[in-house]
Amino acid sequence: MEKARTFLQLTDDQSEIVSRLVDPAHCSGFYDDFALNGIRVDRVEQGVVVCTFKVPPRLIDRNGKLANGAIANIVDVVGSAAVHVEGLPMNVSVDMSISFLSTAKLDDELEITARALGQRGRYSGTVVLLKNKATGEIIVEEVVT
């Protein structure tokens, strides 16, 4: 158990980086820190967020691929950032459709692009693409309404 605890322990620098990327009011603590550590925000515009992420060993499943749960968490959080309005609570995904089209392996560099589709009342729609940065292959497409 101690070996696992040591492996999962974030350094102070890593914790600081994660705290700047994620709204603490939305963060559920350990899980989000664990899954989101290492995401680099490359570009933010009105309704668009582009990030890069290198697949770390802690998010690999027993088949050597990026775990589906980690993928779902990453695209959900980055998609929420595309429609987030400063000063308001983070949105909650109500209806998520995730299409797993390919897989990612350890050390693959991924690009995550989230775009706001529009808003009706308090509901916002987003689309998120997760692709291999080197090959351009789409790994996941997520649509949230």
C-alpha positions as CSV (number, residue, x, y, z in Angstrom):
1,M,0.0,0.0,0.0
2,E,2.8,2.4,0.8
3,K,4.4,1.8,-2.6
4,A,1.1,2.8,-4.3
5,R,0.7,5.9,-2.0
6,T,4.3,7.0,-2.9
7,F,3.6,6.5,-6.6
8,L,0.4,8.5,-6.5
9,Q,1.8,11.4,-4.4
10,L,1.9,14.7,-6.2
11,T,4.8,17.1,-5.6
12,D,4.1,20.6,-4.4
13,D,4.9,21.9,-7.9
14,Q,2.5,19.4,-9.5
15,S,-0.3,20.4,-7.1
16,E,0.3,24.1,-7.9
17,I,0.0,23.5,-11.6
18,V,-3.2,21.5,-11.3
19,S,-4.7,24.2,-9.0
20,R,-4.2,26.8,-11.7
21,L,-5.9,24.7,-14.4
22,V,-9.0,23.6,-12.6
23,D,-11.6,25.7,-10.8
24,P,-11.4,24.4,-7.2
25,A,-15.2,24.7,-6.7
26,H,-15.6,22.2,-9.5
27,C,-12.7,19.9,-8.5
28,S,-13.6,16.8,-6.5
29,G,-10.2,16.6,-5.0
30,F,-7.9,13.6,-5.4
31,Y,-9.6,12.1,-8.4
32,D,-9.5,15.3,-10.6
33,D,-5.9,16.0,-9.5
34,F,-4.9,12.5,-10.4
35,A,-6.6,12.5,-13.8
36,L,-5.9,16.1,-14.8
37,N,-2.3,16.5,-13.7
38,G,-0.2,17.2,-16.8
39,I,-2.7,18.9,-19.0
40,R,-1.2,22.0,-20.6
41,V,-3.6,24.8,-21.7
42,D,-2.3,26.0,-25.1
43,R,-5.1,28.4,-26.2
44,V,-8.2,29.9,-24.8
45,E,-10.6,32.0,-26.8
46,Q,-14.3,32.8,-26.4
47,G,-16.0,29.4,-26.6
48,V,-12.8,27.5,-27.5
49,V,-10.2,25.7,-25.3
50,V,-7.2,23.8,-26.7
51,C,-5.0,21.7,-24.5
52,T,-2.2,19.2,-24.8
53,F,-1.6,16.1,-22.7
54,K,1.1,13.4,-22.6
55,V,-0.4,10.1,-21.5
56,P,1.2,9.2,-18.1
57,P,1.7,5.7,-16.6
58,R,-0.9,6.4,-13.9
59,L,-3.8,6.5,-16.4
60,I,-2.9,3.4,-18.3
61,D,-5.3,0.4,-18.1
62,R,-4.1,-3.3,-18.0
63,N,-4.0,-3.4,-21.8
64,G,-1.5,-0.5,-21.9
65,K,-4.0,2.0,-23.3
66,L,-5.3,5.3,-21.8
67,A,-8.2,4.2,-19.6
68,N,-11.7,5.1,-20.8
69,G,-12.6,6.6,-17.4
70,A,-9.7,9.0,-17.6
71,I,-10.6,9.9,-21.1
72,A,-14.2,10.7,-20.1
73,N,-13.1,12.8,-17.2
74,I,-10.5,14.8,-19.2
75,V,-12.9,15.6,-22.1
76,D,-15.7,16.5,-19.6
77,V,-13.6,18.9,-17.7
78,V,-12.0,20.5,-20.8
79,G,-15.5,20.8,-22.5
80,S,-16.9,22.5,-19.4
81,A,-14.0,25.0,-19.6
82,A,-15.2,26.0,-23.1
83,V,-18.5,27.3,-21.8
84,H,-17.5,28.4,-18.3
85,V,-18.3,32.0,-17.4
86,E,-16.1,33.6,-14.8
87,G,-17.9,34.3,-11.5
88,L,-20.6,31.6,-12.1
89,P,-20.6,28.0,-10.9
90,M,-19.1,25.4,-13.2
91,N,-21.7,23.7,-15.5
92,V,-22.6,20.1,-15.0
93,S,-22.8,17.7,-17.9
94,V,-26.4,16.4,-18.3
95,D,-26.2,14.4,-21.5
96,M,-22.8,13.2,-22.6
97,S,-22.2,11.1,-25.8
98,I,-18.7,9.8,-26.1
99,S,-17.5,8.0,-29.2
100,F,-14.3,6.1,-28.7
101,L,-12.8,5.8,-32.2
102,S,-9.2,4.8,-31.4
103,T,-6.9,4.4,-28.4
104,A,-3.9,6.2,-27.0
105,K,-0.8,4.6,-25.5
106,L,1.7,5.5,-22.9
107,D,3.6,8.8,-23.7
108,D,1.4,9.6,-26.7
109,E,0.9,13.4,-26.9
110,L,-2.7,14.2,-27.3
111,E,-4.5,17.4,-28.3
112,I,-7.9,18.2,-26.7
113,T,-10.0,20.8,-28.5
114,A,-13.3,21.9,-26.9
115,R,-15.8,24.2,-28.7
116,A,-19.0,25.7,-27.5
117,L,-21.9,24.8,-29.9
118,G,-24.4,27.2,-28.4
119,Q,-26.7,27.9,-25.5
120,R,-30.4,27.6,-24.8
121,G,-31.5,28.9,-21.5
122,R,-29.1,27.5,-18.9
123,Y,-28.1,24.5,-21.2
124,S,-24.9,24.7,-23.2
125,G,-23.7,22.4,-25.9
126,T,-20.1,21.5,-26.5
127,V,-18.1,19.2,-28.7
128,V,-14.7,17.9,-27.7
129,L,-12.2,16.2,-29.9
130,L,-9.3,14.2,-28.5
131,K,-6.7,13.3,-31.1
132,N,-3.1,12.0,-31.3
133,K,-1.0,15.1,-31.9
134,A,1.6,13.3,-34.0
135,T,-0.7,11.4,-36.3
136,G,-3.8,13.5,-36.3
137,E,-5.9,10.4,-35.6
138,I,-9.1,11.1,-33.7
139,I,-9.3,9.1,-30.5
140,V,-12.5,10.4,-29.0
141,E,-15.4,12.7,-29.9
142,E,-17.6,13.9,-27.2
143,V,-20.8,15.9,-27.6
144,V,-22.5,17.3,-24.5
145,T,-26.0,18.9,-24.6
